């Protein structure tokens, strides 16, 4: 963020109040959604400082207070939207920015509906985590929100962001569905239409959640490939192929997009038809022939000359017997 943008924001959040033990009084629940969206623009995006400053100014003018809260008493939203990754360069840059310039845009939290003195984050989870790891209080706007209002705020903040991948949105939709939210509410939270909501749910409900989490956000993989992935996953053996690919020793060392590619290739591999083998023996234990069957292929390898001649004499009769049994079928 430019020095000018930082000065604007610092002048507006300079008088930050410490959090009090009791839940702060909240303004009326209705707020302009534009302010909520603008307050959460990503740090470091040039040209957006004015929008962030305007949002903060509107929030303060409407009665919201920016508090400094111990990150230890702020819990994540009851529905997660991001898929955690081992290495996240963007998160490290966010931490460095907060160390150098402070937290410029507050997060949104609500008083925990069950635990007194605690809060739940509606959005700003990365800023919350960054503050916790740095060891500084997190700046937050506190509002009394219902579950529906929290999810709408969380989803609407995510909607315009380009760094939330298709599969993260799909998993977010699945988690909302599992919590009992209606399709209309899910579509509203994701700022999308019903057909797109159905596609998101189709993918996330077809592929096992643990496999999605093992792959990660896969930011370069869009809707068409995930839909095709789900179709392949439904085929016979799809789950086992994916699990085998994940179990490979090199899999954890790959970045998320490459993990998707590895499992995609595993799903495309054609498995060998099941092979059934049998050995025909005499009552005394002597080998007459070996029989193998794979798909529509039936192969018999005769080990005894006498048995070979016996079969040759019986083949015409066997064919006639077969036709008689299958007549009319």
Residue, then its C-alpha position, 0 to 999 in steps of 0.5 A: x500500500x502506498x504511503x499516502x494510502x497508509x496515512x489515510x487509513x492510520x488517521x482513521x483507525x488511530x483512536x482504537x479502543x481496547x476490547x472490553x470483557x463484556x460483548x460490545x454494543x452493536x449497531x442495527x444489523x443492517x449495513x450497506x454490503x458495499x462497505x463490508x466488501x470494500x473493507x476487506x480488499x486485499x493489502x498491497x493492491x495499488x489503486x484500491x486504497x481510496x475504496x478501503x478508506x471510504x469503507x472504513x470511514x462509512x463504517x465509523x460514521x455508522x457507529x461501528x467501533x474498531x477494537x483491538x482484540x487478543x487473537x486468542x479469543x477470536x475463533x474461525x468462522x464455523x464454516x471454513x472457506x479456505x483450504x489450508x496449504x503448507x507453504x503460502x507465499x501470499x500469507x508470508x507477504x501479509x505478515x511482513x506487511x503487518x509487521x512493517x505498516x500495521x494492520x490497515x483493514x480491520x476484520x469483522x467478528x461477532x460475539x460468540x453466541x455460546x462462550x462469553x468473552x469470545x468472538x467468531x470471525x466472519x471474515x479476515x481469517x488470514x489477518x487474524x492468523x497473521x496477528x496471532x503468529x506475529x503476537x499482536x492484537x487484531x483490529x476488528x469491527x464487532x457486530x451482532x450477527x446471526x448465522x445467516x448474516x455471518x455466512x452472507x458477510x463471509x461469502x460476499x467478502x469472498x465473492x469478488x476475490x480472485x484468490x479463492x479457487x473454484x474448489x474452495x468455493x465448491x467446498x464452502x458451498x458443500x459445508x454450507x449445505x451440510x449445515x442446513x443452509x438453503x440453496x438460495x442462501x448458498x447462492x446468495x452467499x457465493x454471489x452466484x446463480x443457481x446453476x453455478x451453485x449446483x455445479x459447485x455442489x456437484x463437484x464437492x459432493x462427488x469427490x471425497x472431502x479428504x481427497x479435495x483437502x489432499x489436493x489443496x486449492x489448485x488455483x490454476x484448475x477451473x470449473x471445466x477440469x473439476x467437473x471432468x475430474x468428478x466424472x472420472x472419480x465416479x467411474x469404477x475404481x476412481x476412489x482407489x486410484x485417487x487414494x493410491x496416488x495420494x499415498x505415493x511418497x512424492x505426493x506431499x512434496x508437490x504443489x497443489x496444481x501438480x497434485x491435481x495433475x497427478x491424480x488426474x493422470x491416475x484416474x485416466x489410467x485404464x485398469x487391467x481387466x480382472x484375471x481369473x486363473x485355474x489349473x485343471x488336474x486329474x484326481x491323482x494330482x496330474x496337470x491337465x491344463x491351465x485356464x485363464x479368463x480376462x474380460x471376454x477372453x478365455x484361454x486354455x493351455x493344455x498340458x496333456x496330449x491325451x487331454x488335448x485329443x479328448x477336447x478336440x473330440x468333444x468340441x463339436x458336441x459342446x458347441x451343439x450343447x451350447x446352442x441347444x441351451x441358449x435357443x430362444x434366448 
